[in-house]
């Protein structure tokens, strides 16, 4: 059994509301919305409030959010916002963090807003301190942290979920995966083929025992794109549109980690991720914000992936 979530982004609020409601009604396990100062999203935490009220069953959360500098998101404000979304959703929030990419243009995109983008080692240390502080704030503790500038900080009310919403860390590098092994409830990789995902998951496993944690303590997710079609010709056309949208070539490695083809091909590929150790898939459909692929996947693929295995 593997849980299937969907990623959403964009600034067309009416289209987002339709998509969120459809994903929830169709039985998807999770729906996320992007966070950041990018042009393709609104403010992520504001939109999460709308997502909470537009859905009834699915878990929700940021695709990722950031804590590498107080100006990106201050830990006390993050804890407070998370509590509000947890109440609005009646206990369905997952708090998902990213460490941040190494590409120079990523650092520049934050720094032009006056937000510091520290080296990777500092970003990792701050994220770990933030996760610890947020969990203690949710528990009602008085939190002092020299690293974060907190002095006898407290927040009320507590979250609906106790001891608090699950915390996920999106991590690709060795040190980031080791951090996830130490302190996350869930770990997510991005755009890896099944074999590469299995190799990354083994690095996660290697970090669990030294942290005194069991293998089942951490859920394992992979972010993938999907182009679902009825025929090979339609699938090829969907891939071409996807490549044009992403401005990549047809042989780009990004497609190695995608679910492409008819329902049988997509199901086989999704199962390969399950065999590689994934407990969750976070899918971005190529026709978003249209709902055709979302609906086709729910009808023809989702039941087979979420069915409980038969006991022999």
C-alpha positions, 0 to 999 in steps of 0.5 A: 500500500502506498499513499498518493498525494498531489502537488499544487502551485500557481496563482489562479485561486479559482482553479486551485480551489476546484483542484483541491476539492477534486483531489480531496473528493477523489481520495488522494491522501495529501495535497500540498501548496508551494511556499516562497517568494517565487512568481508562480505562487501566492504566499504559501501559508495564506493559501494553506488556510484556504486549502484547509477549508476547501478540503475535508479528508486529505492531509495538507501542508506546504510542499516545503517551507523554509527556516534558514533565516528568521526573515524567511520564516521565524520559528515562533511564527512558523509554530503559530501559523502551523497551529492555526492551519492545524485547527482550521483543518481539524488536525490534518497538517503536515509541516514540510521543510526544505534545506534549500538548494545549492545553486547560486541563482537560488541564493540570489533569489533570496538575497535580492529580498534582503534575506540571508542565504547561509552556507549549507552547514548553517542552514542545516544547523538552523533547521534542526534547531528550528524543528526542536524549538517548534516541537517544544513550543507546540508542547507548551514549553518555555523555549530558550535558544541562543541559536534562534534568538528565543528567550523564554518563548511560549505560544498558545493555543496548542495544535489539535494533533498531539504532540504536534503535526508530523514534521517532514524534511525534503533532503537529497544530500548526505548531511540533509538525509542524516538530519532527517534520520535524526529528527523527521517524521517523514523524509522526501526526495525529489525526481529520483528514479526508483533505483536512485530512490532506493539508494537514498533511502538506504542512506536514511536507514544508515542514520536511523540506528545511531539516532536510536530510531526504528526503520518504521519511524520515518515515512519515505516519499518521492516527488514525481511528475506524471503525464498520464494518457490513454494511448502511446501517442497521447502520452508522447504528446503529453511528454512534449508539452511537459518538456516545453513547460519545463524547458528541458530536452526529451532525454533530460534526467528529470524524466527518469523519475516521472510517471509517463504513459497509459494507466498500466505503465504508470501503475507499474512505475508507481509500484516500482517506487513502492518496491524501492521503499517509498511509503508515499508519492507526491505527484505533480500532473502535467496538465495542472490545473486541469483535472483530467489526469487527476481524475484518470489516475484516481479512477485507473491507478489509485485503487490498485496502489492504495488497496491493502495487500491480501493475506495469504 
